[in-house]
Amino acid sequence: MALRTGKQFLEGLRDDREVWLGGERVADVTAHPGLRRGAETLAALMDRNHRPELREVLTYPVDGGAERAPMALLPPRTREDLARRSAAMLDWARVSGGMLGRTPDYLNASFMAFAAAHEFFAAVRPEFGENVLRYYETIRDRDLVLTHTLVNPQVNRRLTADGTPSPEVALHLVREDSRGLIVRGARLLATLGPISDELAVFPSTVLKVSAESRPFALAFALPNATPGMKYVCRDSYDHGKSHFDAPLASRFEEMDAVVIFDDVLVPWERVFLYDDPAACNAAYKETNAVVHMMHQVVCKNVAKAEFIVGLLCAMAEASERDQLPAVQGMIAEAMWIAESMKAFLRAAEADAALDTWSTMTPARMPLDTARNVFPKMYPRLAELVQLLGSSSLMATPSEADFESPLAEDLERYFPLATLDARDRVGLFRLAHDVAASGFGNRQLLYERFFFGPPERMASAFYGIYDKTPLVDRVHDFLRGGAEDAGEG
Ligand SMILES: Cc1cc2nc3c(=O)[nH]c(=O)nc-3n(C[C@H](O)[C@H](O)[C@H](O)COP(=O)(O)OP(=O)(O)OC[C@H]3O[C@@H](n4cnc5c(N)ncnc54)[C@H](O)[C@@H]3O)c2cc1C
């Protein structure tokens, strides 16, 4: 049992995994130009856990002993524990300005909750409860980095609207034997997939509770080098540019991949749910894993909104436009978004309560509100960067230009009121990476969809919202109840 170093994490990725990118099977994800630096950033996060000044913030002593584990695996028993968890998740999120959505603490938070609620799984089959507990300990003791996949690809939306997956493509059971389950099909998307250690196949949450859905009712986890498992990557946004030229894409390419299962064996000890669509649909809510995942997500939202507020202020100050009321108004919008996310986080922790599994769980409504509104707010943040940056997002000579015969001209024509030419271009190249590059646009898509289809998340929110007292108040008012109250 030990916290791994970044070097150990990278060594762990050099296995026989099957990763395809650009028509080639990737021999070593830690050396491939489209994946290497994303993996190195994760390694740097692992090393951060070893920094003496951050040890108490980022890690905790397992069972009070000498061994330590990442804070997101700490089962919270008090509100102070929740605050320790968010402090650690905020620290990691601020390293990337919230641009890394799938840092390992996201899955760690979900498996902490699953383990705390292992009886939920044991209720389906006793061994599933044990498997979830043992797997949580494996993640903790080997300091594993996980990705996950939740969504079945669909061929025909009209046919699958009732929750019956497309048998041609969706991941499903082929057969079971004494060793375990044999599964076949695909799942999308696994962010961080190719540069993580293991894949958690989460239960799809929108299954029709019927006999036809049972083969699709699966939850398990496997090492990425499992025979028959293939990652099909999209194009990488890391084009090998320098950190100056692409400050975000050169560091934070976390890769999204479709996962194909070619008659893959899932050993029984790695199965958490199987053959029970109702349990799959209920898993996140009943275990509160979704709430602890939202807790991590809102920490990311705070870090991301703060990062963009800082960027907008730096852009405005660079040309002394920060004195203009219209510009102040634009940036104030971004500040409201950052302050809203912080307020949701504080409210969730302040109103936290012990749940059925004796886990101190943040209040759901502030976090669920944050996860539903941030996908609508983030496009406005990116738009504000475009509006404030305008042509400066395009007036961006490269680092090589500053080392060429052009340098003198650049030093002359590109300075701003408070920044020399190089710093000015560096700043607007960052703004470009947030709001105009391929990397930046993927961030928009990520924020819109990573937690689920927006219309389904909104209707789920409507479903759990405590509407009755508010509706009663309106009917009271219409029946003149309000006046009575006013009369005293
Ligand atoms: C960058 C990125 C990273 C991701 N990373 C992960 C990951 O790590 N793990 C993971 O499990 N998933 C991941 N996802 C997948 C994500 O969970 C799904 O994209 C999301 O759940 C939406 O499902 P879908 O893409 O199949 O969209 P669809 O369900 O096909 O929806 C497409 C559009 O149609 C609309 N729509 C669909 N059905 C209806 C309806 N009934 N009524 C009205 N409108 C409807 C949706 O709102 C949406 O706008 C990622 C997605 C993105 C974009």
The ligand as an ORCA input file, in Angstrom:
! r2SCAN-3c Opt
* xyz 0 1
  C     -16.002     15.643    -24.232
  C     -16.859     14.551    -23.640
  C     -16.317     13.715    -22.685
  C     -17.087     12.667    -22.158
  N     -16.536     11.840    -21.223
  C     -17.263     10.817    -20.741
  C     -16.708      9.913    -19.785
  O     -15.552     10.045    -19.358
  N     -17.474      8.864    -19.368
  C     -18.765      8.674    -19.827
  O     -19.409      7.734    -19.396
  N     -19.323      9.510    -20.733
  C     -18.599     10.554    -21.197
  N     -19.138     11.375    -22.124
  C     -20.432     11.003    -22.710
  C     -21.589     11.748    -22.107
  O     -21.966     11.126    -20.916
  C     -22.712     11.712    -23.153
  O     -22.299     12.489    -24.235
  C     -23.994     12.257    -22.614
  O     -24.490     11.374    -21.635
  C     -25.033     12.419    -23.729
  O     -25.264     11.212    -24.356
  P     -25.075     11.114    -25.960
  O     -23.780     11.711    -26.317
  O     -25.358      9.742    -26.344
  O     -26.158     12.134    -26.490
  P     -27.622     11.828    -26.967
  O     -28.351     11.146    -25.901
  O     -27.520     11.214    -28.293
  O     -28.150     13.280    -27.155
  C     -27.813     14.039    -28.316
  C     -28.642     15.311    -28.258
  O     -30.003     14.985    -28.317
  C     -30.676     15.452    -27.173
  N     -31.632     14.435    -26.767
  C     -31.411     13.121    -26.640
  N     -32.515     12.500    -26.240
  C     -33.450     13.456    -26.098
  C     -34.788     13.469    -25.683
  N     -35.413     12.353    -25.335
  N     -35.449     14.637    -25.652
  C     -34.843     15.771    -25.999
  N     -33.574     15.853    -26.394
  C     -32.890     14.709    -26.443
  C     -29.570     15.602    -26.106
  O     -29.824     16.594    -25.173
  C     -28.444     16.038    -26.938
  O     -28.469     17.427    -27.135
  C     -18.410     12.455    -22.626
  C     -18.971     13.315    -23.584
  C     -18.206     14.348    -24.086
  C     -18.816     15.245    -25.116
*
